[in-house]
């Protein structure tokens, strides 16, 4: 295949993935009712981490083998890191806490 075609295809794929991540991150938080952490994870995190936490798309870490503490996970969700956007303005404190607990569960802790 032509190198230029491969670069265009690769660039298009990366742009598509980032557009999915932006869409998942752009909605405003919902504050009423109980929090379904699994559904929230699938809505906000699965695009890069996968529904089971082990997809590793766009540099996302494999959550199932994570050794981060709950406080470290909460900090990363809140403030972001590397390619992961901060969710502080997109999620409530309760949603961040629910995602933190769910990530701990995914890693078997």
Secondary structure, 3 states (H helix, E strand, C coil): CCHHHHHHHHHHHHHHHHHHHHHHHCCCCCCCCCCCHHHHHHHHCHHHHCCCCCCCHHHCCCHHHCCCCHHHHHHHHHHCECCECCCCCCCCHHHHHHHHHHHHHHCCC
